[in-house]
Amino acid sequence: MQIVRGKKLETLEPEQFRALVGQFREVWIDVGTGDGKFVLDCARQQPEILVIGIDPAWNNLEKSSHRAAQKPAKGGASNALFVASSVEAIPAELRNLAARVFVNYPWGSLLRGVVEPQSGAIAALGSLLTAGGELELRLNYAVFETEADRAALAIPELTPDYLNGALSGAYQACGLSKFEWSHLPAADPVRSSWAKRLILGSARSTILIRARKS
Ligand SMILES: C[S@@+](CC[C@H](N)C(=O)[O-])C[C@H]1O[C@@H](n2cnc3c(N)ncnc32)[C@H](O)[C@@H]1O
């Protein structure tokens, strides 16, 4: 797979990746990681976990991948890894690997993918998890509130009926049971850049969806 090292992409061979995974207690994956700050933060706090951020817009990962490679005293985290990939083309090595998968404030095809039963994104996210692993998904509810935004983004209305019916069913069909959702009306404690940009200090709420792979 292609990993980000500063301004460059490098190939990490499957056997090199397996050896790396073997050094850690478990793996967490953040899909649509953006600038990678959430991954860096998790990796610094949990040095025994390999934390992997995935995003097709890999140029935005230059700074975080550079920071990760520094010494721990300078904010480095050798347990943070950044992969250039979309949810539609996840490298096979990442399958059945993660105890936790995060998607924080997605946009574009990732946003559509996590709320559309017909998309392949839900199955792709499920495929990353180990049995018993947990998916945690945060959505900016504001974009679902008006018909104009929903039409522009090609996303459905997130009514309780839709969440509890079609969407929960789609997650279950992909092996993701115990589907639960809730509104986080106040500031989201997740430390991602877009949580800060969109939610912190605003009137916007977050929809938090959790599901567990059976
Ligand atoms: C609003 S940003 C959120 C970034 C980060 N999770 C955060 O909270 O700061 C949405 C991210 O989703 C990524 N994205 C969009 N479509 C994607 C796809 N199909 N697969 C993976 N990532 C995608 C974008 O490149 C972008 O980095």
The ligand as an ORCA input file, in Angstrom:
! r2SCAN-3c Opt
* xyz 0 1
  C     -14.371     17.458      6.447
  S     -12.939     16.473      6.202
  C     -12.761     15.705      7.804
  C     -11.339     15.338      8.083
  C     -11.077     14.752      9.471
  N     -11.774     13.499      9.670
  C     -11.429     15.728     10.560
  O     -12.418     15.504     11.296
  O     -10.708     16.730     10.691
  C     -13.548     15.114      5.207
  C     -12.439     14.191      4.702
  O     -13.057     13.098      4.016
  C     -12.181     12.725      2.972
  N     -12.903     11.913      1.975
  C     -13.819     12.326      1.081
  N     -14.224     11.295      0.307
  C     -13.536     10.208      0.745
  C     -13.517      8.839      0.350
  N     -14.269      8.401     -0.656
  N     -12.715      7.986      1.026
  C     -11.952      8.424      2.061
  N     -11.914      9.721      2.465
  C     -12.709     10.591      1.817
  C     -11.694     14.059      2.419
  O     -10.514     13.922      1.629
  C     -11.485     14.848      3.699
  O     -10.169     14.740      4.170
*
